[in-house]
Amino acid sequence: MINVNKNFSLLENNYIFTEVNQRRDKYQQENKDKKLLQLGVGDVSLPLPKKMVKIMQKELKKQCGKKHFRGYPPENGYDFLKNAIVDYYKRRNVILQKDEIFISNGAGCDVGNLLDLFGLNKVVIQNPTYPAYYDSSIIAGNEIILLSATKENNYILSPDELEFDSYLIYLCSPNNPTGATFDYASLKKWVDFANKTKSIIIFDCAYESFIEDNCPHFIYEIEGAKNCAIEIASFSKTAGFTGIRCSYSVFPKNLNIDGLNLNSMWNRRQCTKFNGVPYFIQKGACYALSSDGILECKKNIITYKENAFLIKQCLKEQKYDVLDTNNSPYVWFKCPNNMSSWEYFDYLLNEYQIVGIPGIGFGSGGENYFRFSGFAKREDIVEAIKRIKTKKIPPNYEVNPKS
Ligand code: MLT
């Protein structure tokens, strides 16, 4: 008999976003006349800028001519996109080399795939967390150390509670799901800790373009980070690319462990296991980083942030316990009436026809919490607010038995 990876049996049956979508679809199937409002999975709802699509169309069209036809792209991306990323980082005084940047087809993939570079380790993960860090680490067989992000620590993790040891450390700022964002001092603490303990930080900055406060967008804004951190970035939320697929990771040249270089190892891994992102998509991503593209994409980001603001205001008016942040498309709040996350999910679905994400889906630290996404359509946000305002939960509401 061959060996299978038994670590899979340690995972929940379904990935949380799949589970939510399945329950949503089942409800819709059974209630065809009901209009569901989608504030669940953080998927963009606004169309791409016209000019960006034109650029991609033009490039794709060239593929039917002999002269411009292209086969495999370079595994790690075209220079024109890497140069655009170098310039994008320069705006925040971060100097990257082109060959420290690896173009990929999704931050979610890189988050898990990069575990190929490591043996078994202690992995530090926030609780609640973006579930891909946790699931990928479990699949790889790592020991997981959960650090709680709570009201008491303002949802900002500190390395102070860790023993002096080497860890892989996943950090996400602005955070998914809570929206909390590291300031310079709190992120510097992590960089100093990682350098002292020879740990590696995997810094997910997928939501950096939503930052409004004076906070680091990239971990390399912190002195010493190039000696201890990998950064994962994405065009999904910044440029509306959830359906187009393009992201990148940064592996500084001087990340060496045990005589091995992480930049070379990732290059080797990607060349073997990844065939690159299509040329026309990289052209679209490149436009997103041009000055016109940044402005165009910003319009959508502003709308998403306004959505989050509107729903947050409504919840605050209704006396919900909401985490107030300026830097995130997500709204993190405590379920009313001491409901569990799934009880509130069911209540919202059945009584309000609103879909959100139960906090427990982000780990045990999310129990009794809930997340709404500002990536929803504006009309869904407005309607959700109306429903929440007009249809109050009765104080003695009996929660449904768990489905
Ligand atoms: C979310 O809802 O958190 C998003 O789907 C995250 C992702 O990009 O996978």
Boltz pocket constraint, residues with backbone or C-beta under 6 A from the ligand:
constraints:
  - pocket:
      binder: B
      contacts: [[A, 17], [A, 40], [A, 41], [A, 42], [A, 43], [A, 108], [A, 176], [A, 236]]
      max_distance: 6.0
